[in-house]
Amino acid sequence: GDERSRESPAPAEAQMQAGAEGGGRVNRCCWKCSVPQLKKIVWGVAMVLGVCSSWSGSTQLAKLTFKKFDAPFTLTWFATNWNFLFFPLYYLGHVFKSAEKQSPKQRYRECCRFFGDNGLTLKVFFTKAAPFGVLWTLTNYLYLHAIKKINTTDVSVLFCCNKAFVFLLSWIVLRDRFMGVRIVAAIFAIAGIVMMTYADGFHSHSVIGIALVVGSASMSALYKVLFKLLLGSAKFGEAALFLSVLAVFNVLFVTCIPVILYFTKVEYWSSFDIVPWGNLCGFSILLLTFNILLNFGIAITYPTLISLGIVLSVPVNAVVDHYTSEIVFNSVRVIAIIIIGLGFLLLLLPEEWDVWVIKLLTRLKVRKKEEIPEGNGDIASGLPNKSRRTRPSMSS
């Protein structure tokens, strides 16, 4: 008996040791599960900062460029040409990351399957790439032209309405799931647009600027919905190749428009020496960085965090405008900014958010019901003890 007691621990000690071992295993599993999530969150914070800084920086730099170089369409054409770097940058990432390395020609042919069995033919180029090249140019040109008319804060806020337009078009064209919350968000976006127009007293320049931004947001929404309708979903290599093809379309078919605008003196500059090449290149690099983070950031973090970077660019632009321009943040403008921002955040809710909320509420109700019987059991178990103590005095 003594030998057994020395060799085998007591039942309580055995349970404690088993619990410690089980707790260690649980902690290890939790640690293993939390490390990838922690990495995603860290990368997400970096992505939020990158998207916010690149988007607000490109907007402010465009505003600064127009003080010396009043040519929004030429700036759009110049920045779109930089999209040609998408596929080379993607291929460099493929070489460094992928275990099975392919030659550029092999990778190009594999990504060309996105356009169809025959690849990127001339017919496919004009039917599937050219319309998106036009929408891309219109989106950026209207956005830049609006920066000339109104301040960058209003431009960045109003452009956030494109997410509401995407939902409305997807609901009508793609027959996506109806969600009441997103309808409310779309109403918030429309109300914010009206209030933003009212904030400046319906002046001609502000109305034109707001109309330009709303047109830019509409073109962006149409681009996204048509892409999903005609081409579906694209992998990273396919998306990079598609954006590079848009740059090829821009060089071949859009180059004539800045030339015509120059000779008709609509967008004219006396000599190429006065062109602020630093601002043009800086704007193009920031816009390219923004599009890279927007298209490829979902590979390393959550899409919602990337979208938050666009919302955070609004207060950044507001702070810059407060110190560099004569913007007046009256109550109507502030309410409009809050309404549009709230609508944008509502659109970030997942499709099954209501199911998650119902599950959470049911769990809370179950826990409350479990706690109440336990409390009643303690009270009931205490009452007989009191009655037993009082009975002997009565009998005596």
N, C-alpha and C positions, 0 to 999 in steps of 0.2 A: 504493500500500500504506500509506503514512504517512497519507494523507487518510482512508482507510477506518478505520485504527486510531484516528484522532482522532474521527471521526464516530460509529462504532459501538463500544460498550464491549466488553470481553473477555467470553468466555462465562461465566467465574466471576462477573464483576461483574454481567452481565445476570441471572444466576440469583439473585444477592443482591438486586438491585433488584426482581425479580419476587417473590421471597420476602417482601421488605419490604412491597410493595404488597398481596400476598395476605394477609400477617399483619395489615395495617391493615384490610383488608376484613373479615377474620374477627373482629378486635377490635370493629369497628363493629357487625357482626351480633350478636356476643355481648352488646355493650352494649345494643343495641336490644332483644334478647330478655330481658336481665336487668333492665331498668328496670321493665317491668310486674310481673315477679315480685318485685322489691324493693318496689314499691309495695304489692303484695298482702301481703307479709310485714310491712311497717310497719303497714298497716291491721289485719293480723291481731293484732299485738302490742297495738294500741290496743283491738281488740275483746276480746281476752283480759282485759285490765285492766278494760274496761267491764263485761263479763259477770261477772267475779269480784267487782268492787266492788258492782255493783247487786244481785247475788244474795245475797252475804254481808251487805250493808248492809240489805236488806229483811228478812232473817232476824233480824238483831240488833235492828232497830227494832221488829219484831213482838214479840220477847221483852220489850223495854222497854215497849211499849204495854200488854201484858197486866198489868203491875204496877199500872196506873191504870185500865185499861179491859178488864175480863174478859169479852169478847164476841167470840170467834173467828168465829162465823158472820156477825155484823154487819160485822166487818172484811172478811171475804171478799166480802160483798155490796157494800160500799162500794168496795173496790178493783176489783171486776169492772166496775162502772159506768164506770170510766175507760177501759175498752176501746173505748168509743164514739169516742175520739180517734184510733183507728187509721186509719180511712179518710180523715178530714180531713188528718191528717199525711202520709199517702201522696199525697193529691192535691196538697198543697203541694210535695212533692218532684217530682211529675210536672210541675207548672207550671214549676219552676226548671230541671229537667234535660231534659225532652223537647222535641224540636224541633217536633213537631206537637201543639200545645196544644189540649185539648178542654175543654168546659164541664163542670162537676160532674155535670150530668144525663147528658151523653153518656158520661162516664167511668163513671158508676154503671151505666148500661144495658149497657155493654160488659163490666163486671165481673160483672154479674148472669147472664151466659151460663154462668158456672161452675155455677150451680144447675140448668141445663137450658135447653131451647129457649124455655120460657115465662117464664124468669126467676125471680125470688123471689116465688112465689105463696104463698098461705096454707097450702096443702097441703105445699109444699116446706119452708116454715118449720117446720111441726110434725114432719115426717118426717126432715128432714136437719139442721136447725139445733138444734131443741129437745133431742135426745139428747146432742149435744155440749155444750150449755149445762149440762145436768145433770152430765155428767162433769167439766166445767171447775170447777163449783162444788164438787163432792165432792173433787176433787184438792186445791184450795186450802184447803178447810175442814179436811180431815184433816191436811194439812201444818201448818196454823196451830194446830190443836188438839193436835198432837203436841209443838209447841214449849212448850206449857204443862206437859207431863209430864216431858220430858227436855231435856237441854242441846242447844244449837244445833249443836254439833259432830257429835253422833250423828245428829241429824235430817238434816243436810246430807250426811253420809256414806251413810246408809241410802237417801236419795232417789236417789243415784247408781245404785242397783240397777234403776231404771226402764228403763235401756238394756238390761239383761239380759232383763227381762221383755218388752220390745219385740221382741227377737230371738226369744224362745221363742214368743210369740204369732204373729209373722210366719212363723216356720217351720211352725207348726201350721195357722194360718188361711190365710195368703197363699201357702203352699207355697214360701217363699223357699229359696234355696240352703243346703244343710247345710254348716256349717263347724265342724270339730272345735275350733278355737281359741275360737269363741264359746260352744260348749258348756262348755268349761273355764272361760270367764269367767262363765257363769251359775252353775256350781258354786262358783266363788270368791264370787260374790255371796251365794248361799245360806249358805255356810260363814261368811261375814262377819256375816250377820244372826244366826246362832246364837251366834257368839262375842261379838257385841255384847250380846246378851241375857244371856249368861253373865258378862259383865264386871261387871254390877251385882248379881249374885247372884240373878237371877230374882225381883226385887221386883215387887210388883203395879203400881206406878206406871211402872216402866221397861218392863215387859212390855206394858202398855197403850200407852205412848208408841211403842214399837217397832212394835207392831201397827198403830198409826195411820199411821206413816210408810210402812210396807210397803203398807198399803191405798192411801195417796196415790200411791205409785209405781206400783201396779197400775192405778189409775184413769188415770194419765197414759199408761201404756203402752197401755191399752185405747182411749183417746182417739186416739192416733197410729195404731194399727193399723186402727181402724174408719174413720178419716178416709181412709186410703189405700185401704181396701176399698170404701167407699161413694162417695167423692168423687174419689179419685185424687190427682193432684198439682195444686197451685194455683200460679198466678203471683202476683207480689207484690201487685198490685191486688186480685186475687180473695181472697187470704189476708187482706188488710187489711179488705175488706168483710165477710168471714166473721166475723172477730173483733169487728167493730163490731155485727154482727147478734147475736152472743152477748151483748153488753151490752144490746141491746134486749130480748132474751129475759129477761135478769136483772132489768131494770126492770119488765117486765110481769108476770112469773110467779113471781119469787123474792122480791119485796119483801114479800109477805105473811108470809114465814117469820120475818124479824127482828122484825116487829110482833108476831107471836104469841109469840115468845120473850121479848119485852120485857114484855108484859102477863101472861104466866105466870111472870115473874120468874126465868126460866132464864138469860137475859142481861139483867140489869137494872142501870140506873144512875139515881141519884136525880134529877139534873138535867143538862141539856145543857151547863151551864157547866163541869162537871168533865170533860167529854169532851176528851181531848187531841187536838184537831183538827190540830195540827202533826204529831204522830206519825202520825195516820191519813193525812193528805195526803202526808207524806214516804214512808210505806210504799207507798202507791198509786203515787206517781211512780217510785219505784225498781223496783217490780214491772212497771210499764208499760215502763220503760226496758229492763229485762231481757228482756221479751217482744219488744220491737222489735228489739233486737240479735240475739235468738235466731232470729227469723223472717226478718229482712231483712239480717242481717250476711253471709249467704252471697253476696250480690251483689258484695261488695267484697273478700272474703277467702276462705280455705279453711274448710270446715265443721269440720274437725278442730281447728283453732285455737279456734273458738268453743266446742267441747265441752271443751277443756282449761280454759277459764275456770271451768266448773262444778266441775272437780276441784280447781282452785287455791283455790276458796272454802272448801274443807275446812280447810287449814292456817290460813287467815285467821280462820275461826270458832274454831279451836282456840286460837289466840293470844289472841283476845278473851275466850274462856271461861276461859282460864288466869288472867287478871287480874281478871275480873269475877265469876266464880262459883267454886263449890267442886268443880269437876270433878277427878277423879282419873284420870290417864293411867297406868293399870297396864299390865302387859305384854300382857294379853289384849285390852284396848281398842286398844292401838297395833297389834297384829298384825291385828286385825279391820279397822282403818282401812286398813292397807297392803294387805290381801287384796282388799278392795272396790275400792280405788283401782287396783290392778293389773288386776282384772277389767274395770273401766271402760276402762282404757287398751287392753286386748286387744280390746275391742269396737270401738275406733276404727280397727283395722286394716282396710284395704280388702279387698274380696272376692277380688281377684287377687293378694294379698300372697304366696301360695305360689309363683305363677308368676314373680313378680319375684325372689324369693329363688333359685329354680332357675336363672333366667337369669344372676343375679349369680354364682352358684357355677360355672356352666359357663364364663363369661367368665374367671373367676380360674383355672380349670383350663387353659383354652386359653393364657392368658398364661404360665403356668408351663411348659407344654410348649414354647412358642416360645422361652423363655429358656434351657431346658436344651440344645437342639441348638446354639444359638449359642455357648454356653460350651464344648461338646464340640468344635465346629469350631475354636475358637481353640487349644485344647490340641493337637488333631490337626495343625493347621497349624504349630505350633511344634516338634513332634517331628522331622519330616524335616529341618529346619534343623540341629538338633543332630547328627543322624546324618550329614549331609553334611559337617559340620565335622570329625567324628572319622574319616571314611573316609581322607583323604589321609595321616594319620599311620600308619594301618595298612598302606597300600600302599607307603609309603616303607620 
